[in-house]
Amino acid sequence: MNLGFVVLMGIGTVFFGLICLIVLSYIMSAICRSTEKQAEAAPATVSAAPAAIPNRQAMIAAIAAAIAEEEGTDVTGIRILSVKQL
């Protein structure tokens, strides 16, 4: 085979693949936008008021214990300054 033919086929294959990736990205973006619009159109069932945590100290202790276990340290060395609901 001619060396130039091999080079052009390689470059052509790469650019064809890149064009396919761009097209797939546009398609996925359109799908995501349409599902986002449908989610906005659906009525919100979640209340806007934050739920009160019945036993806040126990929850913070459990969070501190989990962090200490993951980090391999003692629980007394961990200070949790604030907890925010996501």
PyMOL Python script that loads the backbone (N, CA, C, O; Angstrom):
from pymol import cmd

cmd.read_pdbstr("""\
ATOM      1  N   MET A   1       0.838  -1.180   0.000  1.00  0.00           N
ATOM      2  CA  MET A   1       0.000   0.000   0.000  1.00  0.00           C
ATOM      3  C   MET A   1       0.882   1.242   0.000  1.00  0.00           C
ATOM      4  O   MET A   1       2.007   1.236   0.499  1.00  0.00           O
ATOM      5  N   ASN A   2       0.351   2.273  -0.558  1.00  0.00           N
ATOM      6  CA  ASN A   2       1.045   3.541  -0.624  1.00  0.00           C
ATOM      7  C   ASN A   2       1.032   4.201   0.765  1.00  0.00           C
ATOM      8  O   ASN A   2       0.019   4.165   1.462  1.00  0.00           O
ATOM      9  N   LEU A   3       2.152   4.796   1.156  1.00  0.00           N
ATOM     10  CA  LEU A   3       2.281   5.426   2.473  1.00  0.00           C
ATOM     11  C   LEU A   3       1.303   6.589   2.618  1.00  0.00           C
ATOM     12  O   LEU A   3       0.716   6.765   3.686  1.00  0.00           O
ATOM     13  N   GLY A   4       1.119   7.374   1.581  1.00  0.00           N
ATOM     14  CA  GLY A   4       0.181   8.500   1.635  1.00  0.00           C
ATOM     15  C   GLY A   4      -1.247   8.044   1.863  1.00  0.00           C
ATOM     16  O   GLY A   4      -1.998   8.688   2.595  1.00  0.00           O
ATOM     17  N   PHE A   5      -1.629   6.923   1.234  1.00  0.00           N
ATOM     18  CA  PHE A   5      -2.974   6.381   1.415  1.00  0.00           C
ATOM     19  C   PHE A   5      -3.202   5.975   2.870  1.00  0.00           C
ATOM     20  O   PHE A   5      -4.269   6.229   3.430  1.00  0.00           O
ATOM     21  N   VAL A   6      -2.210   5.351   3.472  1.00  0.00           N
ATOM     22  CA  VAL A   6      -2.315   4.917   4.870  1.00  0.00           C
ATOM     23  C   VAL A   6      -2.463   6.130   5.786  1.00  0.00           C
ATOM     24  O   VAL A   6      -3.277   6.112   6.709  1.00  0.00           O
ATOM     25  N   VAL A   7      -1.686   7.182   5.539  1.00  0.00           N
ATOM     26  CA  VAL A   7      -1.756   8.396   6.359  1.00  0.00           C
ATOM     27  C   VAL A   7      -3.129   9.049   6.219  1.00  0.00           C
ATOM     28  O   VAL A   7      -3.732   9.434   7.221  1.00  0.00           O
ATOM     29  N   LEU A   8      -3.626   9.176   4.999  1.00  0.00           N
ATOM     30  CA  LEU A   8      -4.933   9.803   4.788  1.00  0.00           C
ATOM     31  C   LEU A   8      -6.059   8.972   5.399  1.00  0.00           C
ATOM     32  O   LEU A   8      -7.013   9.528   5.943  1.00  0.00           O
ATOM     33  N   MET A   9      -5.956   7.655   5.314  1.00  0.00           N
ATOM     34  CA  MET A   9      -6.977   6.811   5.943  1.00  0.00           C
ATOM     35  C   MET A   9      -6.949   6.964   7.464  1.00  0.00           C
ATOM     36  O   MET A   9      -8.003   6.993   8.099  1.00  0.00           O
ATOM     37  N   GLY A  10      -5.772   7.061   8.044  1.00  0.00           N
ATOM     38  CA  GLY A  10      -5.661   7.252   9.499  1.00  0.00           C
ATOM     39  C   GLY A  10      -6.240   8.586   9.938  1.00  0.00           C
ATOM     40  O   GLY A  10      -7.004   8.660  10.900  1.00  0.00           O
ATOM     41  N   ILE A  11      -5.865   9.646   9.217  1.00  0.00           N
ATOM     42  CA  ILE A  11      -6.384  10.973   9.555  1.00  0.00           C
ATOM     43  C   ILE A  11      -7.900  11.019   9.339  1.00  0.00           C
ATOM     44  O   ILE A  11      -8.632  11.583  10.152  1.00  0.00           O
ATOM     45  N   GLY A  12      -8.358  10.429   8.253  1.00  0.00           N
ATOM     46  CA  GLY A  12      -9.797  10.395   7.991  1.00  0.00           C
ATOM     47  C   GLY A  12     -10.562   9.646   9.069  1.00  0.00           C
ATOM     48  O   GLY A  12     -11.642  10.070   9.479  1.00  0.00           O
ATOM     49  N   THR A  13     -10.002   8.535   9.527  1.00  0.00           N
ATOM     50  CA  THR A  13     -10.651   7.753  10.578  1.00  0.00           C
ATOM     51  C   THR A  13     -10.735   8.550  11.877  1.00  0.00           C
ATOM     52  O   THR A  13     -11.758   8.527  12.561  1.00  0.00           O
ATOM     53  N   VAL A  14      -9.660   9.250  12.211  1.00  0.00           N
ATOM     54  CA  VAL A  14      -9.641  10.045  13.440  1.00  0.00           C
ATOM     55  C   VAL A  14     -10.682  11.160  13.357  1.00  0.00           C
ATOM     56  O   VAL A  14     -11.447  11.349  14.303  1.00  0.00           O
ATOM     57  N   PHE A  15     -10.729  11.883  12.277  1.00  0.00           N
ATOM     58  CA  PHE A  15     -11.689  12.975  12.152  1.00  0.00           C
ATOM     59  C   PHE A  15     -13.121  12.459  12.090  1.00  0.00           C
ATOM     60  O   PHE A  15     -14.027  13.093  12.630  1.00  0.00           O
ATOM     61  N   PHE A  16     -13.340  11.323  11.444  1.00  0.00           N
ATOM     62  CA  PHE A  16     -14.677  10.731  11.436  1.00  0.00           C
ATOM     63  C   PHE A  16     -15.107  10.368  12.854  1.00  0.00           C
ATOM     64  O   PHE A  16     -16.254  10.596  13.238  1.00  0.00           O
ATOM     65  N   GLY A  17     -14.192   9.808  13.621  1.00  0.00           N
ATOM     66  CA  GLY A  17     -14.499   9.469  15.017  1.00  0.00           C
ATOM     67  C   GLY A  17     -14.799  10.705  15.844  1.00  0.00           C
ATOM     68  O   GLY A  17     -15.714  10.695  16.668  1.00  0.00           O
ATOM     69  N   LEU A  18     -14.031  11.776  15.630  1.00  0.00           N
ATOM     70  CA  LEU A  18     -14.274  13.006  16.374  1.00  0.00           C
ATOM     71  C   LEU A  18     -15.625  13.621  16.013  1.00  0.00           C
ATOM     72  O   LEU A  18     -16.334  14.125  16.884  1.00  0.00           O
ATOM     73  N   ILE A  19     -15.975  13.580  14.747  1.00  0.00           N
ATOM     74  CA  ILE A  19     -17.275  14.104  14.320  1.00  0.00           C
ATOM     75  C   ILE A  19     -18.396  13.275  14.947  1.00  0.00           C
ATOM     76  O   ILE A  19     -19.409  13.835  15.366  1.00  0.00           O
ATOM     77  N   CYS A  20     -18.236  11.971  15.018  1.00  0.00           N
ATOM     78  CA  CYS A  20     -19.239  11.124  15.660  1.00  0.00           C
ATOM     79  C   CYS A  20     -19.382  11.467  17.139  1.00  0.00           C
ATOM     80  O   CYS A  20     -20.499  11.495  17.655  1.00  0.00           O
ATOM     81  N   LEU A  21     -18.275  11.728  17.828  1.00  0.00           N
ATOM     82  CA  LEU A  21     -18.333  12.112  19.233  1.00  0.00           C
ATOM     83  C   LEU A  21     -19.064  13.440  19.422  1.00  0.00           C
ATOM     84  O   LEU A  21     -19.848  13.592  20.359  1.00  0.00           O
ATOM     85  N   ILE A  22     -18.808  14.393  18.541  1.00  0.00           N
ATOM     86  CA  ILE A  22     -19.479  15.691  18.636  1.00  0.00           C
ATOM     87  C   ILE A  22     -20.980  15.526  18.429  1.00  0.00           C
ATOM     88  O   ILE A  22     -21.777  16.115  19.160  1.00  0.00           O
ATOM     89  N   VAL A  23     -21.367  14.734  17.443  1.00  0.00           N
ATOM     90  CA  VAL A  23     -22.794  14.501  17.185  1.00  0.00           C
ATOM     91  C   VAL A  23     -23.447  13.809  18.375  1.00  0.00           C
ATOM     92  O   VAL A  23     -24.547  14.187  18.778  1.00  0.00           O
ATOM     93  N   LEU A  24     -22.792  12.812  18.939  1.00  0.00           N
ATOM     94  CA  LEU A  24     -23.341  12.128  20.105  1.00  0.00           C
ATOM     95  C   LEU A  24     -23.460  13.075  21.302  1.00  0.00           C
ATOM     96  O   LEU A  24     -24.415  12.976  22.073  1.00  0.00           O
ATOM     97  N   SER A  25     -22.504  13.987  21.463  1.00  0.00           N
ATOM     98  CA  SER A  25     -22.577  14.963  22.547  1.00  0.00           C
ATOM     99  C   SER A  25     -23.775  15.884  22.377  1.00  0.00           C
ATOM    100  O   SER A  25     -24.465  16.185  23.350  1.00  0.00           O
ATOM    101  N   TYR A  26     -24.032  16.337  21.152  1.00  0.00           N
ATOM    102  CA  TYR A  26     -25.198  17.183  20.903  1.00  0.00           C
ATOM    103  C   TYR A  26     -26.500  16.420  21.180  1.00  0.00           C
ATOM    104  O   TYR A  26     -27.440  16.977  21.746  1.00  0.00           O
ATOM    105  N   ILE A  27     -26.550  15.168  20.788  1.00  0.00           N
ATOM    106  CA  ILE A  27     -27.754  14.363  21.020  1.00  0.00           C
ATOM    107  C   ILE A  27     -27.990  14.176  22.519  1.00  0.00           C
ATOM    108  O   ILE A  27     -29.114  14.336  22.995  1.00  0.00           O
ATOM    109  N   MET A  28     -26.947  13.842  23.254  1.00  0.00           N
ATOM    110  CA  MET A  28     -27.085  13.662  24.696  1.00  0.00           C
ATOM    111  C   MET A  28     -27.468  14.964  25.387  1.00  0.00           C
ATOM    112  O   MET A  28     -28.250  14.951  26.338  1.00  0.00           O
ATOM    113  N   SER A  29     -26.932  16.077  24.925  1.00  0.00           N
ATOM    114  CA  SER A  29     -27.288  17.372  25.483  1.00  0.00           C
ATOM    115  C   SER A  29     -28.766  17.672  25.258  1.00  0.00           C
ATOM    116  O   SER A  29     -29.442  18.176  26.154  1.00  0.00           O
ATOM    117  N   ALA A  30     -29.264  17.368  24.075  1.00  0.00           N
ATOM    118  CA  ALA A  30     -30.681  17.590  23.782  1.00  0.00           C
ATOM    119  C   ALA A  30     -31.559  16.701  24.660  1.00  0.00           C
ATOM    120  O   ALA A  30     -32.598  17.148  25.146  1.00  0.00           O
ATOM    121  N   ILE A  31     -31.158  15.460  24.867  1.00  0.00           N
ATOM    122  CA  ILE A  31     -31.921  14.557  25.722  1.00  0.00           C
ATOM    123  C   ILE A  31     -31.941  15.068  27.157  1.00  0.00           C
ATOM    124  O   ILE A  31     -32.985  15.057  27.808  1.00  0.00           O
ATOM    125  N   CYS A  32     -30.799  15.513  27.647  1.00  0.00           N
ATOM    126  CA  CYS A  32     -30.726  16.019  29.018  1.00  0.00           C
ATOM    127  C   CYS A  32     -31.580  17.275  29.187  1.00  0.00           C
ATOM    128  O   CYS A  32     -32.259  17.434  30.201  1.00  0.00           O
ATOM    129  N   ARG A  33     -31.545  18.167  28.193  1.00  0.00           N
ATOM    130  CA  ARG A  33     -32.368  19.376  28.271  1.00  0.00           C
ATOM    131  C   ARG A  33     -33.853  19.037  28.276  1.00  0.00           C
ATOM    132  O   ARG A  33     -34.623  19.665  29.003  1.00  0.00           O
ATOM    133  N   SER A  34     -34.268  18.055  27.478  1.00  0.00           N
ATOM    134  CA  SER A  34     -35.694  17.712  27.434  1.00  0.00           C
ATOM    135  C   SER A  34     -36.146  17.070  28.748  1.00  0.00           C
ATOM    136  O   SER A  34     -37.252  17.342  29.213  1.00  0.00           O
ATOM    137  N   THR A  35     -35.314  16.228  29.349  1.00  0.00           N
ATOM    138  CA  THR A  35     -35.699  15.638  30.635  1.00  0.00           C
ATOM    139  C   THR A  35     -35.689  16.682  31.734  1.00  0.00           C
ATOM    140  O   THR A  35     -36.474  16.592  32.677  1.00  0.00           O
ATOM    141  N   GLU A  36     -34.808  17.679  31.630  1.00  0.00           N
ATOM    142  CA  GLU A  36     -34.777  18.755  32.619  1.00  0.00           C
ATOM    143  C   GLU A  36     -36.049  19.590  32.542  1.00  0.00           C
ATOM    144  O   GLU A  36     -36.598  19.980  33.572  1.00  0.00           O
ATOM    145  N   LYS A  37     -36.516  19.863  31.340  1.00  0.00           N
ATOM    146  CA  LYS A  37     -37.748  20.620  31.167  1.00  0.00           C
ATOM    147  C   LYS A  37     -38.938  19.842  31.706  1.00  0.00           C
ATOM    148  O   LYS A  37     -39.846  20.426  32.297  1.00  0.00           O
ATOM    149  N   GLN A  38     -38.941  18.528  31.506  1.00  0.00           N
ATOM    150  CA  GLN A  38     -40.032  17.713  32.026  1.00  0.00           C
ATOM    151  C   GLN A  38     -40.012  17.695  33.546  1.00  0.00           C
ATOM    152  O   GLN A  38     -41.068  17.683  34.179  1.00  0.00           O
ATOM    153  N   ALA A  39     -38.824  17.694  34.136  1.00  0.00           N
ATOM    154  CA  ALA A  39     -38.718  17.698  35.594  1.00  0.00           C
ATOM    155  C   ALA A  39     -39.189  19.025  36.164  1.00  0.00           C
ATOM    156  O   ALA A  39     -39.786  19.059  37.241  1.00  0.00           O
ATOM    157  N   GLU A  40     -38.927  20.125  35.454  1.00  0.00           N
ATOM    158  CA  GLU A  40     -39.390  21.427  35.912  1.00  0.00           C
ATOM    159  C   GLU A  40     -40.898  21.542  35.781  1.00  0.00           C
ATOM    160  O   GLU A  40     -41.539  22.208  36.595  1.00  0.00           O
ATOM    161  N   ALA A  41     -41.470  20.910  34.778  1.00  0.00           N
ATOM    162  CA  ALA A  41     -42.909  20.991  34.554  1.00  0.00           C
ATOM    163  C   ALA A  41     -43.681  20.161  35.574  1.00  0.00           C
ATOM    164  O   ALA A  41     -44.835  20.472  35.869  1.00  0.00           O
ATOM    165  N   ALA A  42     -43.072  19.121  36.110  1.00  0.00           N
ATOM    166  CA  ALA A  42     -43.743  18.276  37.091  1.00  0.00           C
ATOM    167  C   ALA A  42     -43.919  19.050  38.392  1.00  0.00           C
ATOM    168  O   ALA A  42     -43.036  19.816  38.777  1.00  0.00           O
ATOM    169  N   PRO A  43     -45.046  18.862  39.073  1.00  0.00           N
ATOM    170  CA  PRO A  43     -45.268  19.581  40.335  1.00  0.00           C
ATOM    171  C   PRO A  43     -44.299  19.101  41.410  1.00  0.00           C
ATOM    172  O   PRO A  43     -43.997  17.912  41.512  1.00  0.00           O
ATOM    173  N   ALA A  44     -43.830  20.028  42.188  1.00  0.00           N
ATOM    174  CA  ALA A  44     -42.885  19.701  43.253  1.00  0.00           C
ATOM    175  C   ALA A  44     -43.638  19.141  44.446  1.00  0.00           C
ATOM    176  O   ALA A  44     -44.557  19.782  44.954  1.00  0.00           O
ATOM    177  N   THR A  45     -43.263  17.963  44.895  1.00  0.00           N
ATOM    178  CA  THR A  45     -43.917  17.342  46.040  1.00  0.00           C
ATOM    179  C   THR A  45     -43.122  17.525  47.318  1.00  0.00           C
ATOM    180  O   THR A  45     -43.616  17.210  48.400  1.00  0.00           O
ATOM    181  N   VAL A  46     -41.890  18.032  47.215  1.00  0.00           N
ATOM    182  CA  VAL A  46     -41.045  18.221  48.377  1.00  0.00           C
ATOM    183  C   VAL A  46     -41.385  19.558  49.013  1.00  0.00           C
ATOM    184  O   VAL A  46     -41.478  20.572  48.320  1.00  0.00           O
ATOM    185  N   SER A  47     -41.570  19.567  50.328  1.00  0.00           N
ATOM    186  CA  SER A  47     -41.896  20.811  51.011  1.00  0.00           C
ATOM    187  C   SER A  47     -40.654  21.693  51.077  1.00  0.00           C
ATOM    188  O   SER A  47     -39.527  21.200  51.120  1.00  0.00           O
ATOM    189  N   ALA A  48     -40.879  23.000  51.083  1.00  0.00           N
ATOM    190  CA  ALA A  48     -39.770  23.948  51.093  1.00  0.00           C
ATOM    191  C   ALA A  48     -39.153  24.081  52.477  1.00  0.00           C
ATOM    192  O   ALA A  48     -37.991  24.471  52.597  1.00  0.00           O
ATOM    193  N   ALA A  49     -39.899  23.768  53.512  1.00  0.00           N
ATOM    194  CA  ALA A  49     -39.387  23.905  54.872  1.00  0.00           C
ATOM    195  C   ALA A  49     -38.440  22.750  55.189  1.00  0.00           C
ATOM    196  O   ALA A  49     -38.759  21.597  54.896  1.00  0.00           O
ATOM    197  N   PRO A  50     -37.286  23.038  55.778  1.00  0.00           N
ATOM    198  CA  PRO A  50     -36.356  21.965  56.127  1.00  0.00           C
ATOM    199  C   PRO A  50     -36.916  21.127  57.269  1.00  0.00           C
ATOM    200  O   PRO A  50     -37.544  21.646  58.192  1.00  0.00           O
ATOM    201  N   ALA A  51     -36.680  19.847  57.191  1.00  0.00           N
ATOM    202  CA  ALA A  51     -37.166  18.937  58.226  1.00  0.00           C
ATOM    203  C   ALA A  51     -36.284  19.037  59.459  1.00  0.00           C
ATOM    204  O   ALA A  51     -35.059  19.096  59.350  1.00  0.00           O
ATOM    205  N   ALA A  52     -36.893  19.056  60.607  1.00  0.00           N
ATOM    206  CA  ALA A  52     -36.147  19.109  61.863  1.00  0.00           C
ATOM    207  C   ALA A  52     -35.555  17.739  62.154  1.00  0.00           C
ATOM    208  O   ALA A  52     -36.206  16.715  61.944  1.00  0.00           O
ATOM    209  N   ILE A  53     -34.344  17.725  62.629  1.00  0.00           N
ATOM    210  CA  ILE A  53     -33.664  16.478  62.967  1.00  0.00           C
ATOM    211  C   ILE A  53     -33.996  16.152  64.417  1.00  0.00           C
ATOM    212  O   ILE A  53     -33.660  16.936  65.304  1.00  0.00           O
ATOM    213  N   PRO A  54     -34.649  15.017  64.690  1.00  0.00           N
ATOM    214  CA  PRO A  54     -35.106  14.740  66.053  1.00  0.00           C
ATOM    215  C   PRO A  54     -33.967  14.539  67.060  1.00  0.00           C
ATOM    216  O   PRO A  54     -34.071  14.997  68.197  1.00  0.00           O
ATOM    217  N   ASN A  55     -32.896  13.870  66.666  1.00  0.00           N
ATOM    218  CA  ASN A  55     -31.796  13.613  67.598  1.00  0.00           C
ATOM    219  C   ASN A  55     -30.499  14.067  66.935  1.00  0.00           C
ATOM    220  O   ASN A  55     -29.722  13.250  66.440  1.00  0.00           O
ATOM    221  N   ARG A  56     -30.278  15.365  66.931  1.00  0.00           N
ATOM    222  CA  ARG A  56     -29.151  15.976  66.220  1.00  0.00           C
ATOM    223  C   ARG A  56     -27.796  15.519  66.772  1.00  0.00           C
ATOM    224  O   ARG A  56     -26.876  15.266  65.994  1.00  0.00           O
ATOM    225  N   GLN A  57     -27.658  15.409  68.083  1.00  0.00           N
ATOM    226  CA  GLN A  57     -26.376  15.024  68.675  1.00  0.00           C
ATOM    227  C   GLN A  57     -25.984  13.597  68.298  1.00  0.00           C
ATOM    228  O   GLN A  57     -24.809  13.315  68.061  1.00  0.00           O
ATOM    229  N   ALA A  58     -26.956  12.708  68.243  1.00  0.00           N
ATOM    230  CA  ALA A  58     -26.661  11.325  67.852  1.00  0.00           C
ATOM    231  C   ALA A  58     -26.239  11.263  66.386  1.00  0.00           C
ATOM    232  O   ALA A  58     -25.347  10.497  66.021  1.00  0.00           O
ATOM    233  N   MET A  59     -26.889  12.078  65.549  1.00  0.00           N
ATOM    234  CA  MET A  59     -26.520  12.103  64.133  1.00  0.00           C
ATOM    235  C   MET A  59     -25.095  12.631  63.957  1.00  0.00           C
ATOM    236  O   MET A  59     -24.324  12.076  63.174  1.00  0.00           O
ATOM    237  N   ILE A  60     -24.746  13.685  64.670  1.00  0.00           N
ATOM    238  CA  ILE A  60     -23.398  14.254  64.566  1.00  0.00           C
ATOM    239  C   ILE A  60     -22.366  13.260  65.096  1.00  0.00           C
ATOM    240  O   ILE A  60     -21.270  13.155  64.545  1.00  0.00           O
ATOM    241  N   ALA A  61     -22.702  12.538  66.146  1.00  0.00           N
ATOM    242  CA  ALA A  61     -21.785  11.522  66.672  1.00  0.00           C
ATOM    243  C   ALA A  61     -21.574  10.404  65.658  1.00  0.00           C
ATOM    244  O   ALA A  61     -20.458   9.909  65.500  1.00  0.00           O
ATOM    245  N   ALA A  62     -22.636  10.008  64.974  1.00  0.00           N
ATOM    246  CA  ALA A  62     -22.508   8.957  63.957  1.00  0.00           C
ATOM    247  C   ALA A  62     -21.664   9.435  62.786  1.00  0.00           C
ATOM    248  O   ALA A  62     -20.849   8.678  62.259  1.00  0.00           O
ATOM    249  N   ILE A  63     -21.851  10.692  62.372  1.00  0.00           N
ATOM    250  CA  ILE A  63     -21.041  11.249  61.284  1.00  0.00           C
ATOM    251  C   ILE A  63     -19.571  11.293  61.687  1.00  0.00           C
ATOM    252  O   ILE A  63     -18.698  10.923  60.902  1.00  0.00           O
ATOM    253  N   ALA A  64     -19.296  11.747  62.918  1.00  0.00           N
ATOM    254  CA  ALA A  64     -17.912  11.822  63.399  1.00  0.00           C
ATOM    255  C   ALA A  64     -17.288  10.433  63.470  1.00  0.00           C
ATOM    256  O   ALA A  64     -16.116  10.263  63.132  1.00  0.00           O
ATOM    257  N   ALA A  65     -18.057   9.445  63.906  1.00  0.00           N
ATOM    258  CA  ALA A  65     -17.531   8.076  63.989  1.00  0.00           C
ATOM    259  C   ALA A  65     -17.225   7.523  62.600  1.00  0.00           C
ATOM    260  O   ALA A  65     -16.216   6.844  62.410  1.00  0.00           O
ATOM    261  N   ALA A  66     -18.087   7.810  61.635  1.00  0.00           N
ATOM    262  CA  ALA A  66     -17.849   7.335  60.270  1.00  0.00           C
ATOM    263  C   ALA A  66     -16.611   7.986  59.666  1.00  0.00           C
ATOM    264  O   ALA A  66     -15.816   7.319  59.005  1.00  0.00           O
ATOM    265  N   ILE A  67     -16.445   9.287  59.892  1.00  0.00           N
ATOM    266  CA  ILE A  67     -15.264   9.990  59.370  1.00  0.00           C
ATOM    267  C   ILE A  67     -14.003   9.466  60.037  1.00  0.00           C
ATOM    268  O   ILE A  67     -12.993   9.242  59.370  1.00  0.00           O
ATOM    269  N   ALA A  68     -14.056   9.270  61.359  1.00  0.00           N
ATOM    270  CA  ALA A  68     -12.890   8.760  62.081  1.00  0.00           C
ATOM    271  C   ALA A  68     -12.516   7.361  61.599  1.00  0.00           C
ATOM    272  O   ALA A  68     -11.333   7.051  61.460  1.00  0.00           O
ATOM    273  N   GLU A  69     -13.501   6.525  61.346  1.00  0.00           N
ATOM    274  CA  GLU A  69     -13.234   5.173  60.858  1.00  0.00           C
ATOM    275  C   GLU A  69     -12.587   5.207  59.474  1.00  0.00           C
ATOM    276  O   GLU A  69     -11.653   4.455  59.194  1.00  0.00           O
ATOM    277  N   GLU A  70     -13.093   6.081  58.622  1.00  0.00           N
ATOM    278  CA  GLU A  70     -12.552   6.183  57.260  1.00  0.00           C
ATOM    279  C   GLU A  70     -11.127   6.735  57.271  1.00  0.00           C
ATOM    280  O   GLU A  70     -10.267   6.262  56.529  1.00  0.00           O
ATOM    281  N   GLU A  71     -10.884   7.735  58.117  1.00  0.00           N
ATOM    282  CA  GLU A  71      -9.558   8.355  58.173  1.00  0.00           C
ATOM    283  C   GLU A  71      -8.567   7.556  59.016  1.00  0.00           C
ATOM    284  O   GLU A  71      -7.357   7.758  58.911  1.00  0.00           O
ATOM    285  N   GLY A  72      -9.073   6.655  59.848  1.00  0.00           N
ATOM    286  CA  GLY A  72      -8.189   5.863  60.695  1.00  0.00           C
ATOM    287  C   GLY A  72      -7.678   6.646  61.890  1.00  0.00           C
ATOM    288  O   GLY A  72      -6.586   6.372  62.389  1.00  0.00           O
ATOM    289  N   THR A  73      -8.452   7.615  62.354  1.00  0.00           N
ATOM    290  CA  THR A  73      -8.066   8.431  63.507  1.00  0.00           C
ATOM    291  C   THR A  73      -9.041   8.205  64.644  1.00  0.00           C
ATOM    292  O   THR A  73      -9.974   7.409  64.535  1.00  0.00           O
ATOM    293  N   ASP A  74      -8.811   8.924  65.749  1.00  0.00           N
ATOM    294  CA  ASP A  74      -9.675   8.840  66.914  1.00  0.00           C
ATOM    295  C   ASP A  74     -10.831   9.826  66.769  1.00  0.00           C
ATOM    296  O   ASP A  74     -10.672  10.885  66.163  1.00  0.00           O
ATOM    297  N   VAL A  75     -11.980   9.485  67.316  1.00  0.00           N
ATOM    298  CA  VAL A  75     -13.162  10.343  67.211  1.00  0.00           C
ATOM    299  C   VAL A  75     -12.950  11.660  67.951  1.00  0.00           C
ATOM    300  O   VAL A  75     -13.509  12.683  67.555  1.00  0.00           O
ATOM    301  N   THR A  76     -12.161  11.652  69.007  1.00  0.00           N
ATOM    302  CA  THR A  76     -11.966  12.881  69.798  1.00  0.00           C
ATOM    303  C   THR A  76     -11.213  13.950  69.016  1.00  0.00           C
ATOM    304  O   THR A  76     -11.254  15.124  69.384  1.00  0.00           O
ATOM    305  N   GLY A  77     -10.526  13.564  67.945  1.00  0.00           N
ATOM    306  CA  GLY A  77      -9.782  14.533  67.154  1.00  0.00           C
ATOM    307  C   GLY A  77     -10.605  15.191  66.055  1.00  0.00           C
ATOM    308  O   GLY A  77     -10.079  16.004  65.295  1.00  0.00           O
ATOM    309  N   ILE A  78     -11.884  14.852  65.961  1.00  0.00           N
ATOM    310  CA  ILE A  78     -12.734  15.380  64.894  1.00  0.00           C
ATOM    311  C   ILE A  78     -13.720  16.376  65.479  1.00  0.00           C
ATOM    312  O   ILE A  78     -14.419  16.073  66.445  1.00  0.00           O
ATOM    313  N   ARG A  79     -13.776  17.568  64.892  1.00  0.00           N
ATOM    314  CA  ARG A  79     -14.728  18.596  65.309  1.00  0.00           C
ATOM    315  C   ARG A  79     -15.635  18.925  64.130  1.00  0.00           C
ATOM    316  O   ARG A  79     -15.161  19.382  63.089  1.00  0.00           O
ATOM    317  N   ILE A  80     -16.920  18.699  64.285  1.00  0.00           N
ATOM    318  CA  ILE A  80     -17.894  19.043  63.255  1.00  0.00           C
ATOM    319  C   ILE A  80     -18.476  20.401  63.634  1.00  0.00           C
ATOM    320  O   ILE A  80     -19.121  20.546  64.672  1.00  0.00           O
ATOM    321  N   LEU A  81     -18.243  21.382  62.787  1.00  0.00           N
ATOM    322  CA  LEU A  81     -18.670  22.748  63.084  1.00  0.00           C
ATOM    323  C   LEU A  81     -20.087  23.045  62.622  1.00  0.00           C
ATOM    324  O   LEU A  81     -20.807  23.792  63.285  1.00  0.00           O
ATOM    325  N   SER A  82     -20.496  22.480  61.505  1.00  0.00           N
ATOM    326  CA  SER A  82     -21.869  22.713  61.038  1.00  0.00           C
ATOM    327  C   SER A  82     -22.308  21.553  60.151  1.00  0.00           C
ATOM    328  O   SER A  82     -21.497  20.854  59.545  1.00  0.00           O
ATOM    329  N   VAL A  83     -23.635  21.378  60.102  1.00  0.00           N
ATOM    330  CA  VAL A  83     -24.229  20.349  59.270  1.00  0.00           C
ATOM    331  C   VAL A  83     -25.321  21.014  58.452  1.00  0.00           C
ATOM    332  O   VAL A  83     -26.236  21.625  59.004  1.00  0.00           O
ATOM    333  N   LYS A  84     -25.225  20.894  57.132  1.00  0.00           N
ATOM    334  CA  LYS A  84     -26.221  21.484  56.254  1.00  0.00           C
ATOM    335  C   LYS A  84     -26.873  20.403  55.421  1.00  0.00           C
ATOM    336  O   LYS A  84     -26.203  19.489  54.940  1.00  0.00           O
ATOM    337  N   GLN A  85     -28.197  20.509  55.249  1.00  0.00           N
ATOM    338  CA  GLN A  85     -28.914  19.561  54.420  1.00  0.00           C
ATOM    339  C   GLN A  85     -28.717  19.917  52.961  1.00  0.00           C
ATOM    340  O   GLN A  85     -28.825  21.082  52.578  1.00  0.00           O
ATOM    341  N   LEU A  86     -28.428  18.918  52.150  1.00  0.00           N
ATOM    342  CA  LEU A  86     -28.237  19.150  50.728  1.00  0.00           C
ATOM    343  C   LEU A  86     -29.506  18.943  49.968  1.00  0.00           C
ATOM    344  O   LEU A  86     -29.527  19.098  48.747  1.00  0.00           O
TER     345      LEU A  86
END
""", "prot")
cmd.dss("prot")
cmd.show_as("cartoon", "prot")
cmd.util.cbc("prot")
cmd.orient("prot")
